[in-house]
Amino acid sequence: MASRIEITCINKAPRLDPHERISHVGGVNADGTSWRLDLDAAIRGVEGGTYQFYTRGGGREVDVVAATHNGHKYLKTRNDGIQPDNLLALTECR
């Protein structure tokens, strides 16, 4: 069974370009330590059933899914009507 994990931060370069691809996702473990995965590892985990990511938006949990655009895989939230995408609105991972 996949681990359900909240994504609370992202890294992308350049940070101010909303169309630039996310390079890493991260969050906080139950013990308070930080975790961070590169995008390829996160996508493999979603597609392989190891991880079930979510983020919070509009006061509720929103699932994160793997998608493909122009042959490039990326992560996005399921459509919840919130703009910009919940992932792109997250703070920078440290």
mmCIF file as gemmi writes it, N, C-alpha and C atoms, coordinates in Angstrom:
data_model
loop_
_atom_site.group_PDB
_atom_site.id
_atom_site.type_symbol
_atom_site.label_atom_id
_atom_site.label_alt_id
_atom_site.label_comp_id
_atom_site.label_asym_id
_atom_site.label_entity_id
_atom_site.label_seq_id
_atom_site.pdbx_PDB_ins_code
_atom_site.Cartn_x
_atom_site.Cartn_y
_atom_site.Cartn_z
_atom_site.occupancy
_atom_site.B_iso_or_equiv
_atom_site.pdbx_formal_charge
_atom_site.auth_seq_id
_atom_site.auth_asym_id
_atom_site.pdbx_PDB_model_num
ATOM 1 N N . MET Axp A 1 ? 0.837 -1.189 0 1 0 ? 1 A 1
ATOM 2 C CA . MET Axp A 1 ? 0 0 0 1 0 ? 1 A 1
ATOM 3 C C . MET Axp A 1 ? 0.879 1.249 0 1 0 ? 1 A 1
ATOM 4 N N . ALA Axp A 2 ? 0.479 2.24 -0.765 1 0 ? 2 A 1
ATOM 5 C CA . ALA Axp A 2 ? 1.248 3.474 -0.889 1 0 ? 2 A 1
ATOM 6 C C . ALA Axp A 2 ? 1.201 4.284 0.396 1 0 ? 2 A 1
ATOM 7 N N . SER Axp A 3 ? 2.316 4.907 0.72 1 0 ? 3 A 1
ATOM 8 C CA . SER Axp A 3 ? 2.365 5.832 1.855 1 0 ? 3 A 1
ATOM 9 C C . SER Axp A 3 ? 1.743 7.151 1.424 1 0 ? 3 A 1
ATOM 10 N N . ARG Axp A 4 ? 0.829 7.7 2.22 1 0 ? 4 A 1
ATOM 11 C CA . ARG Axp A 4 ? 0.215 8.996 1.92 1 0 ? 4 A 1
ATOM 12 C C . ARG Axp A 4 ? 1.058 10.076 2.584 1 0 ? 4 A 1
ATOM 13 N N . ILE Axp A 5 ? 1.607 10.956 1.757 1 0 ? 5 A 1
ATOM 14 C CA . ILE Axp A 5 ? 2.614 11.908 2.224 1 0 ? 5 A 1
ATOM 15 C C . ILE Axp A 5 ? 2.252 13.311 1.74 1 0 ? 5 A 1
ATOM 16 N N . GLU Axp A 6 ? 2.301 14.275 2.655 1 0 ? 6 A 1
ATOM 17 C CA . GLU Axp A 6 ? 2.013 15.662 2.284 1 0 ? 6 A 1
ATOM 18 C C . GLU Axp A 6 ? 3.257 16.343 1.718 1 0 ? 6 A 1
ATOM 19 N N . ILE Axp A 7 ? 3.107 16.978 0.571 1 0 ? 7 A 1
ATOM 20 C CA . ILE Axp A 7 ? 4.148 17.832 -0.001 1 0 ? 7 A 1
ATOM 21 C C . ILE Axp A 7 ? 3.886 19.24 0.506 1 0 ? 7 A 1
ATOM 22 N N . THR Axp A 8 ? 4.911 19.829 1.167 1 0 ? 8 A 1
ATOM 23 C CA . THR Axp A 8 ? 4.749 21.172 1.728 1 0 ? 8 A 1
ATOM 24 C C . THR Axp A 8 ? 5.679 22.202 1.107 1 0 ? 8 A 1
ATOM 25 N N . CYS Axp A 9 ? 6.612 21.736 0.247 1 0 ? 9 A 1
ATOM 26 C CA . CYS Axp A 9 ? 7.536 22.665 -0.389 1 0 ? 9 A 1
ATOM 27 C C . CYS Axp A 9 ? 8.007 22.085 -1.719 1 0 ? 9 A 1
ATOM 28 N N . ILE Axp A 10 ? 8.528 22.963 -2.585 1 0 ? 10 A 1
ATOM 29 C CA . ILE Axp A 10 ? 9.06 22.55 -3.881 1 0 ? 10 A 1
ATOM 30 C C . ILE Axp A 10 ? 10.342 23.316 -4.166 1 0 ? 10 A 1
ATOM 31 N N . ASN Axp A 11 ? 11.103 22.827 -5.128 1 0 ? 11 A 1
ATOM 32 C CA . ASN Axp A 11 ? 12.206 23.588 -5.712 1 0 ? 11 A 1
ATOM 33 C C . ASN Axp A 11 ? 11.973 23.601 -7.212 1 0 ? 11 A 1
ATOM 34 N N . LYS Axp A 12 ? 12.201 24.738 -7.833 1 0 ? 12 A 1
ATOM 35 C CA . LYS Axp A 12 ? 12.174 24.849 -9.283 1 0 ? 12 A 1
ATOM 36 C C . LYS Axp A 12 ? 13.119 25.959 -9.679 1 0 ? 12 A 1
ATOM 37 N N . ALA Axp A 13 ? 13.593 25.896 -10.888 1 0 ? 13 A 1
ATOM 38 C CA . ALA Axp A 13 ? 14.534 26.912 -11.345 1 0 ? 13 A 1
ATOM 39 C C . ALA Axp A 13 ? 14.118 27.393 -12.723 1 0 ? 13 A 1
ATOM 40 N N . PRO Axp A 14 ? 14.07 28.671 -12.991 1 0 ? 14 A 1
ATOM 41 C CA . PRO Axp A 14 ? 14.139 29.742 -11.99 1 0 ? 14 A 1
ATOM 42 C C . PRO Axp A 14 ? 12.848 29.815 -11.189 1 0 ? 14 A 1
ATOM 43 N N . ARG Axp A 15 ? 12.956 30.171 -9.952 1 0 ? 15 A 1
ATOM 44 C CA . ARG Axp A 15 ? 11.838 30.151 -9.01 1 0 ? 15 A 1
ATOM 45 C C . ARG Axp A 15 ? 10.675 31.032 -9.473 1 0 ? 15 A 1
ATOM 46 N N . LEU Axp A 16 ? 10.933 32.141 -10.129 1 0 ? 16 A 1
ATOM 47 C CA . LEU Axp A 16 ? 9.867 33.074 -10.479 1 0 ? 16 A 1
ATOM 48 C C . LEU Axp A 16 ? 9.172 32.745 -11.8 1 0 ? 16 A 1
ATOM 49 N N . ASP Axp A 17 ? 9.61 31.721 -12.519 1 0 ? 17 A 1
ATOM 50 C CA . ASP Axp A 17 ? 8.989 31.34 -13.779 1 0 ? 17 A 1
ATOM 51 C C . ASP Axp A 17 ? 7.904 30.299 -13.504 1 0 ? 17 A 1
ATOM 52 N N . PRO Axp A 18 ? 6.61 30.652 -13.627 1 0 ? 18 A 1
ATOM 53 C CA . PRO Axp A 18 ? 5.542 29.717 -13.282 1 0 ? 18 A 1
ATOM 54 C C . PRO Axp A 18 ? 5.445 28.523 -14.223 1 0 ? 18 A 1
ATOM 55 N N . HIS Axp A 19 ? 6.092 28.594 -15.377 1 0 ? 19 A 1
ATOM 56 C CA . HIS Axp A 19 ? 6.02 27.498 -16.342 1 0 ? 19 A 1
ATOM 57 C C . HIS Axp A 19 ? 7.226 26.568 -16.252 1 0 ? 19 A 1
ATOM 58 N N . GLU Axp A 20 ? 8.179 26.904 -15.422 1 0 ? 20 A 1
ATOM 59 C CA . GLU Axp A 20 ? 9.375 26.071 -15.282 1 0 ? 20 A 1
ATOM 60 C C . GLU Axp A 20 ? 9.041 24.818 -14.49 1 0 ? 20 A 1
ATOM 61 N N . ARG Axp A 21 ? 9.682 23.782 -14.83 1 0 ? 21 A 1
ATOM 62 C CA . ARG Axp A 21 ? 9.436 22.476 -14.238 1 0 ? 21 A 1
ATOM 63 C C . ARG Axp A 21 ? 9.932 22.407 -12.787 1 0 ? 21 A 1
ATOM 64 N N . ILE Axp A 22 ? 9.138 21.777 -11.949 1 0 ? 22 A 1
ATOM 65 C CA . ILE Axp A 22 ? 9.527 21.529 -10.564 1 0 ? 22 A 1
ATOM 66 C C . ILE Axp A 22 ? 10.666 20.515 -10.575 1 0 ? 22 A 1
ATOM 67 N N . SER Axp A 23 ? 11.714 20.766 -9.8 1 0 ? 23 A 1
ATOM 68 C CA . SER Axp A 23 ? 12.862 19.852 -9.771 1 0 ? 23 A 1
ATOM 69 C C . SER Axp A 23 ? 12.842 18.93 -8.547 1 0 ? 23 A 1
ATOM 70 N N . HIS Axp A 24 ? 12.254 19.389 -7.431 1 0 ? 24 A 1
ATOM 71 C CA . HIS Axp A 24 ? 12.206 18.609 -6.191 1 0 ? 24 A 1
ATOM 72 C C . HIS Axp A 24 ? 10.902 18.911 -5.454 1 0 ? 24 A 1
ATOM 73 N N . VAL Axp A 25 ? 10.445 17.932 -4.684 1 0 ? 25 A 1
ATOM 74 C CA . VAL Axp A 25 ? 9.318 18.129 -3.771 1 0 ? 25 A 1
ATOM 75 C C . VAL Axp A 25 ? 9.789 17.708 -2.389 1 0 ? 25 A 1
ATOM 76 N N . GLY Axp A 26 ? 9.162 18.271 -1.366 1 0 ? 26 A 1
ATOM 77 C CA . GLY Axp A 26 ? 9.589 17.928 -0.012 1 0 ? 26 A 1
ATOM 78 C C . GLY Axp A 26 ? 8.502 18.15 1.003 1 0 ? 26 A 1
ATOM 79 N N . GLY Axp A 27 ? 8.833 17.821 2.231 1 0 ? 27 A 1
ATOM 80 C CA . GLY Axp A 27 ? 7.89 17.977 3.324 1 0 ? 27 A 1
ATOM 81 C C . GLY Axp A 27 ? 8.547 17.684 4.651 1 0 ? 27 A 1
ATOM 82 N N . VAL Axp A 28 ? 7.734 17.378 5.641 1 0 ? 28 A 1
ATOM 83 C CA . VAL Axp A 28 ? 8.218 17.121 6.996 1 0 ? 28 A 1
ATOM 84 C C . VAL Axp A 28 ? 7.698 15.763 7.447 1 0 ? 28 A 1
ATOM 85 N N . ASN Axp A 29 ? 8.594 14.935 7.967 1 0 ? 29 A 1
ATOM 86 C CA . ASN Axp A 29 ? 8.229 13.625 8.514 1 0 ? 29 A 1
ATOM 87 C C . ASN Axp A 29 ? 7.531 13.782 9.859 1 0 ? 29 A 1
ATOM 88 N N . ALA Axp A 30 ? 6.898 12.718 10.318 1 0 ? 30 A 1
ATOM 89 C CA . ALA Axp A 30 ? 6.204 12.733 11.607 1 0 ? 30 A 1
ATOM 90 C C . ALA Axp A 30 ? 7.132 13.099 12.76 1 0 ? 30 A 1
ATOM 91 N N . ASP Axp A 31 ? 8.439 12.766 12.634 1 0 ? 31 A 1
ATOM 92 C CA . ASP Axp A 31 ? 9.396 13.077 13.706 1 0 ? 31 A 1
ATOM 93 C C . ASP Axp A 31 ? 9.964 14.493 13.61 1 0 ? 31 A 1
ATOM 94 N N . GLY Axp A 32 ? 9.472 15.285 12.638 1 0 ? 32 A 1
ATOM 95 C CA . GLY Axp A 32 ? 9.908 16.672 12.502 1 0 ? 32 A 1
ATOM 96 C C . GLY Axp A 32 ? 11.082 16.883 11.566 1 0 ? 32 A 1
ATOM 97 N N . THR Axp A 33 ? 11.687 15.817 11.074 1 0 ? 33 A 1
ATOM 98 C CA . THR Axp A 33 ? 12.786 15.96 10.117 1 0 ? 33 A 1
ATOM 99 C C . THR Axp A 33 ? 12.232 16.231 8.724 1 0 ? 33 A 1
ATOM 100 N N . SER Axp A 34 ? 13.023 16.904 7.911 1 0 ? 34 A 1
ATOM 101 C CA . SER Axp A 34 ? 12.617 17.229 6.544 1 0 ? 34 A 1
ATOM 102 C C . SER Axp A 34 ? 12.979 16.107 5.588 1 0 ? 34 A 1
ATOM 103 N N . TRP Axp A 35 ? 12.198 15.98 4.535 1 0 ? 35 A 1
ATOM 104 C CA . TRP Axp A 35 ? 12.519 15.06 3.453 1 0 ? 35 A 1
ATOM 105 C C . TRP Axp A 35 ? 12.413 15.829 2.14 1 0 ? 35 A 1
ATOM 106 N N . ARG Axp A 36 ? 13.126 15.337 1.127 1 0 ? 36 A 1
ATOM 107 C CA . ARG Axp A 36 ? 13.098 15.957 -0.193 1 0 ? 36 A 1
ATOM 108 C C . ARG Axp A 36 ? 13.435 14.897 -1.223 1 0 ? 36 A 1
ATOM 109 N N . LEU Axp A 37 ? 12.678 14.854 -2.318 1 0 ? 37 A 1
ATOM 110 C CA . LEU Axp A 37 ? 12.913 13.926 -3.422 1 0 ? 37 A 1
ATOM 111 C C . LEU Axp A 37 ? 13.049 14.698 -4.719 1 0 ? 37 A 1
ATOM 112 N N . ASP Axp A 38 ? 13.948 14.229 -5.601 1 0 ? 38 A 1
ATOM 113 C CA . ASP Axp A 38 ? 13.982 14.855 -6.913 1 0 ? 38 A 1
ATOM 114 C C . ASP Axp A 38 ? 12.74 14.427 -7.677 1 0 ? 38 A 1
ATOM 115 N N . LEU Axp A 39 ? 12.389 15.186 -8.7 1 0 ? 39 A 1
ATOM 116 C CA . LEU Axp A 39 ? 11.142 14.967 -9.416 1 0 ? 39 A 1
ATOM 117 C C . LEU Axp A 39 ? 11.044 13.563 -9.994 1 0 ? 39 A 1
ATOM 118 N N . ASP Axp A 40 ? 12.113 13.063 -10.6 1 0 ? 40 A 1
ATOM 119 C CA . ASP Axp A 40 ? 12.07 11.732 -11.211 1 0 ? 40 A 1
ATOM 120 C C . ASP Axp A 40 ? 11.769 10.648 -10.179 1 0 ? 40 A 1
ATOM 121 N N . ALA Axp A 41 ? 12.383 10.733 -8.995 1 0 ? 41 A 1
ATOM 122 C CA . ALA Axp A 41 ? 12.128 9.75 -7.941 1 0 ? 41 A 1
ATOM 123 C C . ALA Axp A 41 ? 10.692 9.852 -7.446 1 0 ? 41 A 1
ATOM 124 N N . ALA Axp A 42 ? 10.173 11.068 -7.338 1 0 ? 42 A 1
ATOM 125 C CA . ALA Axp A 42 ? 8.792 11.256 -6.886 1 0 ? 42 A 1
ATOM 126 C C . ALA Axp A 42 ? 7.81 10.68 -7.907 1 0 ? 42 A 1
ATOM 127 N N . ILE Axp A 43 ? 8.055 10.92 -9.186 1 0 ? 43 A 1
ATOM 128 C CA . ILE Axp A 43 ? 7.174 10.392 -10.232 1 0 ? 43 A 1
ATOM 129 C C . ILE Axp A 43 ? 7.23 8.866 -10.256 1 0 ? 43 A 1
ATOM 130 N N . ARG Axp A 44 ? 8.421 8.295 -10.155 1 0 ? 44 A 1
ATOM 131 C CA . ARG Axp A 44 ? 8.541 6.829 -10.106 1 0 ? 44 A 1
ATOM 132 C C . ARG Axp A 44 ? 7.771 6.264 -8.92 1 0 ? 44 A 1
ATOM 133 N N . GLY Axp A 45 ? 7.848 6.937 -7.782 1 0 ? 45 A 1
ATOM 134 C CA . GLY Axp A 45 ? 7.14 6.493 -6.594 1 0 ? 45 A 1
ATOM 135 C C . GLY Axp A 45 ? 5.628 6.536 -6.764 1 0 ? 45 A 1
ATOM 136 N N . VAL Axp A 46 ? 5.121 7.588 -7.416 1 0 ? 46 A 1
ATOM 137 C CA . VAL Axp A 46 ? 3.679 7.699 -7.673 1 0 ? 46 A 1
ATOM 138 C C . VAL Axp A 46 ? 3.252 6.62 -8.663 1 0 ? 46 A 1
ATOM 139 N N . GLU Axp A 47 ? 3.961 6.509 -9.759 1 0 ? 47 A 1
ATOM 140 C CA . GLU Axp A 47 ? 3.596 5.545 -10.792 1 0 ? 47 A 1
ATOM 141 C C . GLU Axp A 47 ? 3.749 4.102 -10.32 1 0 ? 47 A 1
ATOM 142 N N . GLY Axp A 48 ? 4.714 3.852 -9.457 1 0 ? 48 A 1
ATOM 143 C CA . GLY Axp A 48 ? 4.949 2.509 -8.946 1 0 ? 48 A 1
ATOM 144 C C . GLY Axp A 48 ? 4.112 2.152 -7.729 1 0 ? 48 A 1
ATOM 145 N N . GLY Axp A 49 ? 3.328 3.109 -7.224 1 0 ? 49 A 1
ATOM 146 C CA . GLY Axp A 49 ? 2.463 2.831 -6.094 1 0 ? 49 A 1
ATOM 147 C C . GLY Axp A 49 ? 3.135 2.914 -4.738 1 0 ? 49 A 1
ATOM 148 N N . THR Axp A 50 ? 4.376 3.429 -4.694 1 0 ? 50 A 1
ATOM 149 C CA . THR Axp A 50 ? 5.08 3.575 -3.42 1 0 ? 50 A 1
ATOM 150 C C . THR Axp A 50 ? 4.575 4.781 -2.645 1 0 ? 50 A 1
ATOM 151 N N . TYR Axp A 51 ? 4.304 5.887 -3.356 1 0 ? 51 A 1
ATOM 152 C CA . TYR Axp A 51 ? 3.879 7.132 -2.723 1 0 ? 51 A 1
ATOM 153 C C . TYR Axp A 51 ? 2.518 7.555 -3.245 1 0 ? 51 A 1
ATOM 154 N N . GLN Axp A 52 ? 1.736 8.153 -2.358 1 0 ? 52 A 1
ATOM 155 C CA . GLN Axp A 52 ? 0.5 8.829 -2.716 1 0 ? 52 A 1
ATOM 156 C C . GLN Axp A 52 ? 0.623 10.22 -2.1 1 0 ? 52 A 1
ATOM 157 N N . PHE Axp A 53 ? 1.04 11.179 -2.91 1 0 ? 53 A 1
ATOM 158 C CA . PHE Axp A 53 ? 1.266 12.536 -2.417 1 0 ? 53 A 1
ATOM 159 C C . PHE Axp A 53 ? -0.022 13.346 -2.408 1 0 ? 53 A 1
ATOM 160 N N . TYR Axp A 54 ? -0.04 14.331 -1.522 1 0 ? 54 A 1
ATOM 161 C CA . TYR Axp A 54 ? -1.108 15.322 -1.51 1 0 ? 54 A 1
ATOM 162 C C . TYR Axp A 54 ? -0.525 16.633 -1.021 1 0 ? 54 A 1
ATOM 163 N N . THR Axp A 55 ? -1.274 17.704 -1.231 1 0 ? 55 A 1
ATOM 164 C CA . THR Axp A 55 ? -0.932 18.998 -0.67 1 0 ? 55 A 1
ATOM 165 C C . THR Axp A 55 ? -2.239 19.613 -0.173 1 0 ? 55 A 1
ATOM 166 N N . ARG Axp A 56 ? -2.15 20.711 0.491 1 0 ? 56 A 1
ATOM 167 C CA . ARG Axp A 56 ? -3.356 21.353 1.005 1 0 ? 56 A 1
ATOM 168 C C . ARG Axp A 56 ? -3.63 22.611 0.19 1 0 ? 56 A 1
ATOM 169 N N . GLY Axp A 57 ? -4.887 22.811 -0.125 1 0 ? 57 A 1
ATOM 170 C CA . GLY Axp A 57 ? -5.288 23.995 -0.878 1 0 ? 57 A 1
ATOM 171 C C . GLY Axp A 57 ? -6.749 24.296 -0.614 1 0 ? 57 A 1
ATOM 172 N N . GLY Axp A 58 ? -7.058 25.542 -0.419 1 0 ? 58 A 1
ATOM 173 C CA . GLY Axp A 58 ? -8.443 25.928 -0.177 1 0 ? 58 A 1
ATOM 174 C C . GLY Axp A 58 ? -9.057 25.268 1.04 1 0 ? 58 A 1
ATOM 175 N N . GLY Axp A 59 ? -8.2 24.946 2.023 1 0 ? 59 A 1
ATOM 176 C CA . GLY Axp A 59 ? -8.698 24.353 3.254 1 0 ? 59 A 1
ATOM 177 C C . GLY Axp A 59 ? -8.955 22.861 3.187 1 0 ? 59 A 1
ATOM 178 N N . ARG Axp A 60 ? -8.479 22.202 2.111 1 0 ? 60 A 1
ATOM 179 C CA . ARG Axp A 60 ? -8.685 20.752 2.006 1 0 ? 60 A 1
ATOM 180 C C . ARG Axp A 60 ? -7.464 20.089 1.373 1 0 ? 60 A 1
ATOM 181 N N . GLU Axp A 61 ? -7.407 18.765 1.519 1 0 ? 61 A 1
ATOM 182 C CA . GLU Axp A 61 ? -6.336 17.997 0.894 1 0 ? 61 A 1
ATOM 183 C C . GLU Axp A 61 ? -6.63 17.808 -0.588 1 0 ? 61 A 1
ATOM 184 N N . VAL Axp A 62 ? -5.581 17.955 -1.41 1 0 ? 62 A 1
ATOM 185 C CA . VAL Axp A 62 ? -5.708 17.787 -2.85 1 0 ? 62 A 1
ATOM 186 C C . VAL Axp A 62 ? -4.657 16.782 -3.292 1 0 ? 62 A 1
ATOM 187 N N . ASP Axp A 63 ? -5.07 15.733 -3.979 1 0 ? 63 A 1
ATOM 188 C CA . ASP Axp A 63 ? -4.146 14.695 -4.441 1 0 ? 63 A 1
ATOM 189 C C . ASP Axp A 63 ? -3.194 15.228 -5.495 1 0 ? 63 A 1
ATOM 190 N N . VAL Axp A 64 ? -1.965 14.717 -5.464 1 0 ? 64 A 1
ATOM 191 C CA . VAL Axp A 64 ? -0.941 15.025 -6.461 1 0 ? 64 A 1
ATOM 192 C C . VAL Axp A 64 ? -0.806 13.803 -7.359 1 0 ? 64 A 1
ATOM 193 N N . VAL Axp A 65 ? -0.806 14.026 -8.672 1 0 ? 65 A 1
ATOM 194 C CA . VAL Axp A 65 ? -0.736 12.941 -9.644 1 0 ? 65 A 1
ATOM 195 C C . VAL Axp A 65 ? 0.394 13.196 -10.624 1 0 ? 65 A 1
ATOM 196 N N . ALA Axp A 66 ? 0.853 12.127 -11.27 1 0 ? 66 A 1
ATOM 197 C CA . ALA Axp A 66 ? 1.84 12.248 -12.344 1 0 ? 66 A 1
ATOM 198 C C . ALA Axp A 66 ? 1.088 12.473 -13.643 1 0 ? 66 A 1
ATOM 199 N N . ALA Axp A 67 ? 1.629 13.343 -14.488 1 0 ? 67 A 1
ATOM 200 C CA . ALA Axp A 67 ? 1.026 13.646 -15.781 1 0 ? 67 A 1
ATOM 201 C C . ALA Axp A 67 ? 2.134 13.79 -16.816 1 0 ? 67 A 1
ATOM 202 N N . THR Axp A 68 ? 1.747 13.84 -18.082 1 0 ? 68 A 1
ATOM 203 C CA . THR Axp A 68 ? 2.712 14.023 -19.168 1 0 ? 68 A 1
ATOM 204 C C . THR Axp A 68 ? 2.221 15.145 -20.07 1 0 ? 68 A 1
ATOM 205 N N . HIS Axp A 69 ? 3.139 16.053 -20.438 1 0 ? 69 A 1
ATOM 206 C CA . HIS Axp A 69 ? 2.841 17.136 -21.372 1 0 ? 69 A 1
ATOM 207 C C . HIS Axp A 69 ? 4.001 17.256 -22.342 1 0 ? 69 A 1
ATOM 208 N N . ASN Axp A 70 ? 3.715 17.164 -23.622 1 0 ? 70 A 1
ATOM 209 C CA . ASN Axp A 70 ? 4.751 17.234 -24.662 1 0 ? 70 A 1
ATOM 210 C C . ASN Axp A 70 ? 5.888 16.253 -24.398 1 0 ? 70 A 1
ATOM 211 N N . GLY Axp A 71 ? 5.547 15.068 -23.908 1 0 ? 71 A 1
ATOM 212 C CA . GLY Axp A 71 ? 6.539 14.023 -23.673 1 0 ? 71 A 1
ATOM 213 C C . GLY Axp A 71 ? 7.316 14.151 -22.38 1 0 ? 71 A 1
ATOM 214 N N . HIS Axp A 72 ? 7.021 15.165 -21.569 1 0 ? 72 A 1
ATOM 215 C CA . HIS Axp A 72 ? 7.723 15.377 -20.298 1 0 ? 72 A 1
ATOM 216 C C . HIS Axp A 72 ? 6.795 15.046 -19.138 1 0 ? 72 A 1
ATOM 217 N N . LYS Axp A 73 ? 7.248 14.183 -18.244 1 0 ? 73 A 1
ATOM 218 C CA . LYS Axp A 73 ? 6.468 13.844 -17.057 1 0 ? 73 A 1
ATOM 219 C C . LYS Axp A 73 ? 6.661 14.921 -15.993 1 0 ? 73 A 1
ATOM 220 N N . TYR Axp A 74 ? 5.59 15.157 -15.246 1 0 ? 74 A 1
ATOM 221 C CA . TYR Axp A 74 ? 5.637 16.145 -14.171 1 0 ? 74 A 1
ATOM 222 C C . TYR Axp A 74 ? 4.575 15.789 -13.137 1 0 ? 74 A 1
ATOM 223 N N . LEU Axp A 75 ? 4.592 16.478 -12.022 1 0 ? 75 A 1
ATOM 224 C CA . LEU Axp A 75 ? 3.581 16.307 -10.983 1 0 ? 75 A 1
ATOM 225 C C . LEU Axp A 75 ? 2.641 17.5 -11.002 1 0 ? 75 A 1
ATOM 226 N N . LYS Axp A 76 ? 1.38 17.23 -10.73 1 0 ? 76 A 1
ATOM 227 C CA . LYS Axp A 76 ? 0.39 18.299 -10.627 1 0 ? 76 A 1
ATOM 228 C C . LYS Axp A 76 ? -0.683 17.861 -9.645 1 0 ? 76 A 1
ATOM 229 N N . THR Axp A 77 ? -1.459 18.829 -9.181 1 0 ? 77 A 1
ATOM 230 C CA . THR Axp A 77 ? -2.599 18.485 -8.325 1 0 ? 77 A 1
ATOM 231 C C . THR Axp A 77 ? -3.805 18.203 -9.204 1 0 ? 77 A 1
ATOM 232 N N . ARG Axp A 78 ? -4.693 17.374 -8.67 1 0 ? 78 A 1
ATOM 233 C CA . ARG Axp A 78 ? -5.968 17.169 -9.367 1 0 ? 78 A 1
ATOM 234 C C . ARG Axp A 78 ? -6.672 18.521 -9.413 1 0 ? 78 A 1
ATOM 235 N N . ASN Axp A 79 ? -7.445 18.738 -10.439 1 0 ? 79 A 1
ATOM 236 C CA . ASN Axp A 79 ? -8.137 20.01 -10.601 1 0 ? 79 A 1
ATOM 237 C C . ASN Axp A 79 ? -9.067 20.266 -9.421 1 0 ? 79 A 1
ATOM 238 N N . ASP Axp A 80 ? -8.783 21.349 -8.692 1 0 ? 80 A 1
ATOM 239 C CA . ASP Axp A 80 ? -9.627 21.713 -7.551 1 0 ? 80 A 1
ATOM 240 C C . ASP Axp A 80 ? -10.142 23.137 -7.671 1 0 ? 80 A 1
ATOM 241 N N . GLY Axp A 81 ? -9.903 23.762 -8.833 1 0 ? 81 A 1
ATOM 242 C CA . GLY Axp A 81 ? -10.398 25.11 -9.074 1 0 ? 81 A 1
ATOM 243 C C . GLY Axp A 81 ? -9.559 26.21 -8.467 1 0 ? 81 A 1
ATOM 244 N N . ILE Axp A 82 ? -8.447 25.859 -7.843 1 0 ? 82 A 1
ATOM 245 C CA . ILE Axp A 82 ? -7.585 26.874 -7.239 1 0 ? 82 A 1
ATOM 246 C C . ILE Axp A 82 ? -6.446 27.184 -8.201 1 0 ? 82 A 1
ATOM 247 N N . GLN Axp A 83 ? -6.216 28.468 -8.443 1 0 ? 83 A 1
ATOM 248 C CA . GLN Axp A 83 ? -5.134 28.9 -9.317 1 0 ? 83 A 1
ATOM 249 C C . GLN Axp A 83 ? -4.196 29.79 -8.516 1 0 ? 83 A 1
ATOM 250 N N . PRO Axp A 84 ? -2.881 29.763 -8.682 1 0 ? 84 A 1
ATOM 251 C CA . PRO Axp A 84 ? -2.196 28.788 -9.52 1 0 ? 84 A 1
ATOM 252 C C . PRO Axp A 84 ? -2.246 27.4 -8.896 1 0 ? 84 A 1
ATOM 253 N N . ASP Axp A 85 ? -1.735 26.435 -9.634 1 0 ? 85 A 1
ATOM 254 C CA . ASP Axp A 85 ? -1.672 25.061 -9.155 1 0 ? 85 A 1
ATOM 255 C C . ASP Axp A 85 ? -1.127 25.04 -7.74 1 0 ? 85 A 1
ATOM 256 N N . ASN Axp A 86 ? -1.74 24.236 -6.88 1 0 ? 86 A 1
ATOM 257 C CA . ASN Axp A 86 ? -1.337 24.172 -5.471 1 0 ? 86 A 1
ATOM 258 C C . ASN Axp A 86 ? 0.157 23.924 -5.305 1 0 ? 86 A 1
ATOM 259 N N . LEU Axp A 87 ? 0.745 23.044 -6.128 1 0 ? 87 A 1
ATOM 260 C CA . LEU Axp A 87 ? 2.186 22.757 -6.009 1 0 ? 87 A 1
ATOM 261 C C . LEU Axp A 87 ? 3.016 23.988 -6.318 1 0 ? 87 A 1
ATOM 262 N N . LEU Axp A 88 ? 2.664 24.703 -7.386 1 0 ? 88 A 1
ATOM 263 C CA . LEU Axp A 88 ? 3.453 25.87 -7.776 1 0 ? 88 A 1
ATOM 264 C C . LEU Axp A 88 ? 3.378 26.993 -6.751 1 0 ? 88 A 1
ATOM 265 N N . ALA Axp A 89 ? 2.362 26.996 -5.926 1 0 ? 89 A 1
ATOM 266 C CA . ALA Axp A 89 ? 2.202 28.032 -4.91 1 0 ? 89 A 1
ATOM 267 C C . ALA Axp A 89 ? 2.95 27.731 -3.62 1 0 ? 89 A 1
ATOM 268 N N . LEU Axp A 90 ? 3.53 26.528 -3.503 1 0 ? 90 A 1
ATOM 269 C CA . LEU Axp A 90 ? 4.238 26.161 -2.269 1 0 ? 90 A 1
ATOM 270 C C . LEU Axp A 90 ? 5.545 26.93 -2.123 1 0 ? 90 A 1
ATOM 271 N N . THR Axp A 91 ? 6.025 26.998 -0.901 1 0 ? 91 A 1
ATOM 272 C CA . THR Axp A 91 ? 7.292 27.683 -0.618 1 0 ? 91 A 1
ATOM 273 C C . THR Axp A 91 ? 8.469 26.839 -1.061 1 0 ? 91 A 1
ATOM 274 N N . GLU Axp A 92 ? 9.621 27.454 -1.089 1 0 ? 92 A 1
ATOM 275 C CA . GLU Axp A 92 ? 10.865 26.809 -1.492 1 0 ? 92 A 1
ATOM 276 C C . GLU Axp A 92 ? 11.353 25.857 -0.405 1 0 ? 92 A 1
ATOM 277 N N . CYS Axp A 93 ? 11.734 24.625 -0.814 1 0 ? 93 A 1
ATOM 278 C CA . CYS Axp A 93 ? 12.354 23.687 0.136 1 0 ? 93 A 1
ATOM 279 C C . CYS Axp A 93 ? 13.732 24.211 0.501 1 0 ? 93 A 1
ATOM 280 N N . ARG Axp A 94 ? 14.135 24.035 1.731 1 0 ? 94 A 1
ATOM 281 C CA . ARG Axp A 94 ? 15.463 24.468 2.177 1 0 ? 94 A 1
ATOM 282 C C . ARG Axp A 94 ? 16.399 23.302 2.26 1 0 ? 94 A 1
